[in-house]
Amino acid sequence: MQTLPIRLTQGQDLRQSIEAAVRSQNCCAAFVLSGIGSLSTAGLRFARADQPQRLTGDTEILSLSGTVAVNGLDSGSYSSSHLHMALSTATGEVFGGHVAPDCIVHTTAEVLLALLPEWEFAREPDALTGYDELVVRALDVTNCDVKSGQASGKAIE
């Protein structure tokens, strides 16, 4: 495991930028260890909700964590990243949930990533929970092609 600190700037999409940073390191999987900053608009999907709640106006990222998967992120593909975030509004209300698309950085976001170059994360149906759940596979890193957005490494059984 190696760490990668990144700083996102005004106007960047939080989730897309984190996934791009992992991909730029030729890595297929990572964890967000820590994240703080501010957003001008945010989307959080609360537990059991079908659609995210949109928050507009200045918000502070109090906490950001989760798994990052860059396999299958070419145009129109499904992202299997799973990020959670706690936000505070200008009035001090706190909301938390799944990070939805279109969380836009207001001034800055400071994120610490743990890169896992020998692993691949995917989401597959789980009969027990009824949800797509994390599947972790060891990779033959010589075959991991993240430039195309596809992790083609063979799973090591």
Secondary structure, DSSP 4 states (H G I P E B T S, - for coil): -EEEEEEEETT-BHHHHHHHHHHHTT-SEEEEEEEEEEEEEEEEEPTT-SSPEEEEEEEEEEEEEEEEE-TT-STTPPP--EEEEEEEETT--EEEEEEPS--EEEEEEEEEEEE-TTEEEEEEE-TTTSSEEEEEEEB-GGG--TTTT---PPBP-
